[in-house]
C-alpha cells in the first residue's frame, strides 16, 4: 500500500467523512475504493472502444438510392 496526501475543499471533506462513517469505513478506504472503481470503468471503456474500432467498416446498403436529407430525418420544418 502507498500513502498519498490529498487536498479537499471543506464541503467535500465533510461529505466524505460522513459518507465513510455511514458505511463503516475509513476515509482512506473510501477514496481508494472510489478510485479503483473509476479505474475499472475506464479500463472497461477502453477495452470496449478497442474492440469496436478493431471491427472492419461496414458498407451501408443504399446502392443506387439517395440518402434522406437532414430535413427529412429530423422533421425540422415542424420545429420552426
C-alpha positions as protocol buffer text, in pm:
chain_id: "A"
residue {
  index: 1
  type: UNK
  ca { x: 0 y: 0 z: 0 }
}
residue {
  index: 2
  type: UNK
  ca { x: 111 y: 353 z: -79 }
}
residue {
  index: 3
  type: UNK
  ca { x: 21 y: 655 z: 133 }
}
residue {
  index: 4
  type: UNK
  ca { x: -99 y: 960 z: -59 }
}
residue {
  index: 5
  type: UNK
  ca { x: -195 y: 1305 z: 65 }
}
residue {
  index: 6
  type: UNK
  ca { x: -495 y: 1473 z: -97 }
}
residue {
  index: 7
  type: UNK
  ca { x: -641 y: 1821 z: -52 }
}
residue {
  index: 8
  type: UNK
  ca { x: -1018 y: 1867 z: -44 }
}
residue {
  index: 9
  type: UNK
  ca { x: -1234 y: 2174 z: -3 }
}
residue {
  index: 10
  type: UNK
  ca { x: -1414 y: 2187 z: 332 }
}
residue {
  index: 11
  type: UNK
  ca { x: -1757 y: 2089 z: 197 }
}
residue {
  index: 12
  type: UNK
  ca { x: -1620 y: 1785 z: 13 }
}
residue {
  index: 13
  type: UNK
  ca { x: -1411 y: 1676 z: 312 }
}
residue {
  index: 14
  type: UNK
  ca { x: -1712 y: 1691 z: 544 }
}
residue {
  index: 15
  type: UNK
  ca { x: -1929 y: 1495 z: 300 }
}
residue {
  index: 16
  type: UNK
  ca { x: -1657 y: 1233 z: 254 }
}
residue {
  index: 17
  type: UNK
  ca { x: -1606 y: 1186 z: 629 }
}
residue {
  index: 18
  type: UNK
  ca { x: -1979 y: 1149 z: 692 }
}
residue {
  index: 19
  type: UNK
  ca { x: -2026 y: 911 z: 396 }
}
residue {
  index: 20
  type: UNK
  ca { x: -1732 y: 696 z: 506 }
}
residue {
  index: 21
  type: UNK
  ca { x: -1860 y: 684 z: 865 }
}
residue {
  index: 22
  type: UNK
  ca { x: -2211 y: 589 z: 749 }
}
residue {
  index: 23
  type: UNK
  ca { x: -2059 y: 299 z: 554 }
}
residue {
  index: 24
  type: UNK
  ca { x: -1829 y: 192 z: 839 }
}
residue {
  index: 25
  type: UNK
  ca { x: -1506 y: 257 z: 651 }
}
residue {
  index: 26
  type: UNK
  ca { x: -1214 y: 491 z: 676 }
}
residue {
  index: 27
  type: UNK
  ca { x: -1184 y: 794 z: 454 }
}
residue {
  index: 28
  type: UNK
  ca { x: -871 y: 640 z: 307 }
}
residue {
  index: 29
  type: UNK
  ca { x: -1055 y: 321 z: 216 }
}
residue {
  index: 30
  type: UNK
  ca { x: -1346 y: 521 z: 69 }
}
residue {
  index: 31
  type: UNK
  ca { x: -1117 y: 721 z: -159 }
}
residue {
  index: 32
  type: UNK
  ca { x: -924 y: 407 z: -255 }
}
residue {
  index: 33
  type: UNK
  ca { x: -1242 y: 220 z: -348 }
}
residue {
  index: 34
  type: UNK
  ca { x: -1376 y: 516 z: -548 }
}
residue {
  index: 35
  type: UNK
  ca { x: -1052 y: 545 z: -742 }
}
residue {
  index: 36
  type: UNK
  ca { x: -1037 y: 169 z: -802 }
}
residue {
  index: 37
  type: UNK
  ca { x: -1396 y: 173 z: -931 }
}
residue {
  index: 38
  type: UNK
  ca { x: -1318 y: 463 z: -1166 }
}
residue {
  index: 39
  type: UNK
  ca { x: -1005 y: 286 z: -1287 }
}
residue {
  index: 40
  type: UNK
  ca { x: -1215 y: -23 z: -1367 }
}
residue {
  index: 41
  type: UNK
  ca { x: -1472 y: 184 z: -1556 }
}
residue {
  index: 42
  type: UNK
  ca { x: -1204 y: 348 z: -1767 }
}
residue {
  index: 43
  type: UNK
  ca { x: -1035 y: 15 z: -1840 }
}
residue {
  index: 44
  type: UNK
  ca { x: -1369 y: -137 z: -1947 }
}
residue {
  index: 45
  type: UNK
  ca { x: -1446 y: 162 z: -2168 }
}
residue {
  index: 46
  type: UNK
  ca { x: -1100 y: 141 z: -2327 }
}
residue {
  index: 47
  type: UNK
  ca { x: -1145 y: -233 z: -2390 }
}
residue {
  index: 48
  type: UNK
  ca { x: -1486 y: -179 z: -2549 }
}
residue {
  index: 49
  type: UNK
  ca { x: -1359 y: 107 z: -2767 }
}
residue {
  index: 50
  type: UNK
  ca { x: -1061 y: -100 z: -2890 }
}
residue {
  index: 51
  type: UNK
  ca { x: -1294 y: -392 z: -2970 }
}
residue {
  index: 52
  type: UNK
  ca { x: -1530 y: -162 z: -3162 }
}
residue {
  index: 53
  type: UNK
  ca { x: -1252 y: 6 z: -3357 }
}
residue {
  index: 54
  type: UNK
  ca { x: -1096 y: -332 z: -3444 }
}
residue {
  index: 55
  type: UNK
  ca { x: -1407 y: -429 z: -3639 }
}
residue {
  index: 56
  type: UNK
  ca { x: -1391 y: -370 z: -4014 }
}
residue {
  index: 57
  type: UNK
  ca { x: -1604 y: -89 z: -4161 }
}
residue {
  index: 58
  type: UNK
  ca { x: -1948 y: -183 z: -4289 }
}
residue {
  index: 59
  type: UNK
  ca { x: -2080 y: -56 z: -4620 }
}
residue {
  index: 60
  type: UNK
  ca { x: -2421 y: 99 z: -4596 }
}
residue {
  index: 61
  type: UNK
  ca { x: -2687 y: -78 z: -4803 }
}
residue {
  index: 62
  type: UNK
  ca { x: -2805 y: 217 z: -5011 }
}
residue {
  index: 63
  type: UNK
  ca { x: -2668 y: 118 z: -5354 }
}
residue {
  index: 64
  type: UNK
  ca { x: -2836 y: 332 z: -5620 }
}
residue {
  index: 65
  type: UNK
  ca { x: -3064 y: 515 z: -5376 }
}
residue {
  index: 66
  type: UNK
  ca { x: -3010 y: 859 z: -5229 }
}
residue {
  index: 67
  type: UNK
  ca { x: -2978 y: 913 z: -4856 }
}
residue {
  index: 68
  type: UNK
  ca { x: -3250 y: 1112 z: -4682 }
}
residue {
  index: 69
  type: UNK
  ca { x: -3179 y: 1480 z: -4621 }
}
residue {
  index: 70
  type: UNK
  ca { x: -3137 y: 1624 z: -4274 }
}
residue {
  index: 71
  type: UNK
  ca { x: -3476 y: 1786 z: -4309 }
}
residue {
  index: 72
  type: UNK
  ca { x: -3640 y: 1452 z: -4386 }
}
residue {
  index: 73
  type: UNK
  ca { x: -3465 y: 1278 z: -4098 }
}
residue {
  index: 74
  type: UNK
  ca { x: -3533 y: 1539 z: -3832 }
}
residue {
  index: 75
  type: UNK
  ca { x: -3858 y: 1698 z: -3948 }
}
residue {
  index: 76
  type: UNK
  ca { x: -3702 y: 2041 z: -3897 }
}
residue {
  index: 77
  type: UNK
  ca { x: -3987 y: 2225 z: -4068 }
}
residue {
  index: 78
  type: UNK
  ca { x: -4216 y: 2128 z: -3778 }
}
residue {
  index: 79
  type: UNK
  ca { x: -3973 y: 2281 z: -3527 }
}
residue {
  index: 80
  type: UNK
  ca { x: -3970 y: 2625 z: -3694 }
}
